Amino acid sequence: MITLTLKGLRGKDALSKVDLNCDLGESFGAYRIGNDESILEHVTSVNVACGFHAGDPSVMRKTVKLAAEKKCKLGLILVCRTLSVLDAET
């Protein structure tokens, strides 16, 4: 967590904790999107792209491993193939 001091406030109100979050793991195969390693130096939690949103299995594994090493909290961006299923049924 990053702690910020708010000017003009004292006591309990002077401190607020901020979870700095970023979406990562959106590279796919030979296509590198973003610089996940650098960003992990500055955030406290990450959302990892998976499902059919972006990323591939090797990128997902690497992103989760890097985030764990940096002690970042993890979330997932999970997208299912609903469009192709709906298209097939109509």
N, C-alpha and C positions, 0 to 999 in steps of 0.2 A: 504494500500500500504506500502511496505517496501522501505525505502530510502537508497540507497547506495552511498557512496562518493568514487569516483574513484581517486586513487593517481595520482599526477602529473597534475591534471586538476584544473582550477580555474573558478569561476563565474558560469554561467549557465551550462557549460559543466561538472562541478564537481558533479552535482546531477543527478541521474537517478532513475526513479521509476520502480520497478519490481513487476509484478503480479505473485505471487507464487501460482501455481495451482496444484491440485491433483484430480485424479479420485477416487470417493468414492461411498459407497452404494452398494458394490458388494457382500455383505453377502446374503444368501438365506436360509430361514427357520432355521434349526438347525445349518447350516454351517456358522461360523463366519469367514469372510475373512478380514484381516486388522484390524486396530484399529482407526476407524474414529474419535472417540472422541479426541484422542491424537493428531492426525494429524491436526484437526481443530484449534488447538492452534498455528499452525505455518504457515498456508496458508492464502491467501487473497481471493482466489476463488476456487470453486470446480465444478467438473462435476459429476453429479449423474447418476449412471447406471439405465436405465429403458428400457422399451420395452422388448425384450427378450434377452438382452445382459447379464444381471446379476441382482441380487437384486430381491426383491419381494415387493408388495405394502406396507407392514409394514416397511420394511427397507428404502424404498424410503421416506415415510412420516417422519420417524425418522431422516434420514440424512438431509432432507430439513429443518426440525425444528431446528436441532443442528447448521446447517450452518447459518440460519437466526439469531439465538441467538448470534452467533459470528460475525455477520455483514459481512459474506463472500458473495461474488457475486456467483450466481448460473448459471450453464450451465447444459445441459442434454447430456447423451450418449444414443441416441435413435436408437434402432435396430429393424427392423420389421422382421416378419416371412417369408421373401422372399424365403428362401430355400425350406420350406415345400410346399409353393404355387407352386413354379417352379417344384418340384418333382411330384406334383399331376397332373400337366398339361402335363408332358412328358410321 
